[in-house]
Amino acid sequence: MRRDAGDGYELDDDPARIDVDAVHAYISQAYWATGRTRAEVERLVREAQRVVGLYKDGVQVGFCRAATDDMSFAYLADVYVLEEHRGRGLGLALVREMVENGPYASRRWLLHTRDMHRLYAKLGFGEPGERLMERRPPAA
């Protein structure tokens, strides 16, 4: 799938097009993945059930990936749009492409965030429910 997002931006779910170095450069500095190695990022991209890249004139400026059990749920992860491209609705378009237009549109979607609740609410994500629990890995 390639979808024109306007103003020279494009969404694409071709995994071969993902710039792993660009993804690593961003998310290894993000609060949710600080210190993640390039090898880990490469594996996460390679083994994702779906990835969507956001491109401006052919250069990757955003990304997200999904993991799923292929039956009942999908997990949205590693969502970002480079700061200089924000404020144009591109994050919303990126996430919408992943959750509403792909093969997992009928699944229950899960995600973790500490700062983008308003964006995800526009796509039907709500506050964590009484049953959502998280076990974090032990500190190294």
Secondary structure, 3 states (H helix, E strand, C coil): CEEEEECCEEEECCHHHCCHHHHHHHHCCCCCCCCCCHHHHHHHHHHCCEEEEEEECCEEEEEEEEEECCCCEEEEEEEEECHHHCCCCHHHHHHHHHHHCCCCCCCEEECCCCCCHHHHHCCCCCCCCCCCCCCCCCCC
